[in-house]
Amino acid sequence: MGSTLARIAIDAMGGDHAPGEIVAGALRAREELGVEILLVGDPQQIEEALAKHTHSHQLEIVPAEGVVAMNEEPLVGLRRKPKASINVAMDLVKRKRADAVVSAGHSGAAMAAALLRLGRLRGIDRPAIGAVFPTLIAGKPVLVLDVGANVDCRPHFLEQFATMGSVYSQYVLGIPEPKVGLLNIGEESCKGNELALRTYQLLQDNPHISFIGNAEGRDVLSGRYDVIVCDGFVGNVLLKFAEAVGEVALNILREELPLGLHGQIGTAILKPNLRRIKQRLDHAEHGGGLLLGVAGICIIGHGSSQAPTVFNAIRLAKEAVDNQVLERIASQYQETPQQSEEKV
Amino acid sequence: MGSTLARIAIDAMGGDHAPGEIVAGALRAREELGVEILLVGDPQQIEEALAKHTHSHQLEIVPAEGVVAMNEEPLVGLRRKPKASINVAMDLVKRKRADAVVSAGHSGAAMAAALLRLGRLRGIDRPAIGAVFPTLIAGKPVLVLDVGANVDCRPHFLEQFATMGSVYSQYVLGIPEPKVGLLNIGEESCKGNELALRTYQLLQDNPHISFIGNAEGRDVLSGRYDVIVCDGFVGNVLLKFAEAVGEVALNILREELPLGLHGQIGTAILKPNLRRIKQRLDHAEHGGGLLLGVAGICIIGHGSSQAPTVFNAIRLAKEAVDNQVLERIASQYQETPQQSEEKV
């Protein structure tokens, strides 16, 4: 690819706070991470956003027209707007002008654009979105996938998720032999729905992953698993619930602590402690989900992403590029990354 | 039933802390709730547990032999031990000697025993376990069902869950017109897996419930829904995750609040407020899940239940009895409760 720096194409128009916060996060990433940035979108709006910052780095702008709106059907939006920012960004990867795409826009559209423009990796039937959850053990996150790409799954999809997740955990998160769990409703191999029962066998028989058994809901945050696989319906419900739950705990604190005279005095005294609690309970800015299984690195961020989240998403992309995640997944299937012409 | 007091049969042998904690919770319930208690299990062990307490009330002991172990296949265990405590407890309800069963033992065995001994209510294809989650709004819990009885569901099962949940919410939790949500991965009616898509239509077309749309993972605790329906796989994962997360939040509080001199003083002043916070975050306060759809009131508690949880489970049972939950569900299907001979 010529350059030694990872080149990240950013969908500058995607997300609730685009392009302002997207551009701000990109600028910081350019300065702190040593990546090349290509900002994809409406040149005038991007220039205006850039003008609000003092910056020495030159960021390349790649013109695009329009954006797939949050309430649009992904495929309809992508077809109606072939030059939409997400399409143009994916094309940059396809033409090897960029190594990765980061988008905080319509996640369904990003996934569909990746599938249509880049295709799947050989050996992978369905790409999955992986999300990193913090666990009880500091510095030991768990990768959960799929968190929303595939709402109805077959057992071998989940087996492929386990393979891709293990590669990501090993080469990006630095876990030598990632422990894989199957999200389920009991520890025993006889527990679960049809999907889980059949997946259990596949995972147990797969010599390339380190399957340690079923993980119940209560085990997700235990730190005992490095990778947890599930269908995209359960994973998505869990991810969104987890994000909300920190907020709920904080709200209960805010409501209950200051009640009564004692409450008011005590709360005033405890201010610094409460600030630390807020930091720990607040939903961790982990940047975004990684779309694994397409022939390109794609980070799908939250629609609500602001600059720090965008920065973290770009860092995720850079780490995936630098650690050759695509090549490593492909090598699991003894093939090189390959572009497919198949439809979504 | 003769007596005006609700008569609760307790599986004294079920659970990690049986019979000691079960008996302790039952004694407290007898004193504070005005219920009649029948302790089912090994008379000698129960007598020994009772002997550790000073109590004026006479608790009836109903002898049983053996208990279905946590690692036993439910049906195998139930057949091998016809006089196991859970079987005997269910028979007390069947023979109208008790109004409800509370068990902290093997939940699968409790469910199977209920189905085999009591049968389903007419109109109900699959009983569901409902669990009450606290929400952002104090005093406004949400009932989630199914949290584990049915891992593979059909759309009309979920529709029945919505009906049963609405009845429970209205008559036990006191919500005049319970708002029902369908757990899903997006707000729009076009979102979701096959089950969710087909269930959406059924719920929307049902004139007897107040369906207000899809609830995402982040909406579960919002307080906007009174009843949320889902299949037992997703519900179980969510419930166990939520319980673990509440514990994590409490741990953070316990760790961070008393740090430093200010922390110690503030925490001391805030004691009553902190107690309320613990109550709102702690799952033990909720007692257990209600098995809805069988021809008897059954509360299925946590295996880890200690006395306060057992007490709360008994209170749940009493409330369901006093508010005639069974009769109200049956009347939704214009039938009286009916025992079925069908197999699980």
Interface residues (C-beta under 8 A of the other chain):
Chain A: N71 E73 L136 G148 V151 D152 L183 N184 I185 E188 C190 G192 N193 E194 A196 E216 G217 R218 D219 V220 L221 S222 C230 D231 G232 F233 V234 N236 V237 L238 L239 K240 F241 A242 E243 A244 V245 G246 V248 A249 N251 I252 L253 E255 E256 L257 L259 G260 H262 G263 I265 G266 T267 A268 I269 L270 P272 N273 R276 I277 R280 L281
Chain B: N71 E73 T135 L136 A138 G148 V151 D152 L183 N184 I185 E188 C190 G192 N193 E194 A196 E216 G217 R218 D219 V220 L221 S222 C230 D231 G232 F233 V234 N236 V237 L238 L239 K240 F241 A242 E243 A244 V245 G246 V248 A249 I252 L253 E256 L257 L259 G260 H262 G263 I265 G266 T267 A268 I269 L270 P272 N273 R276 I277 R280 L281
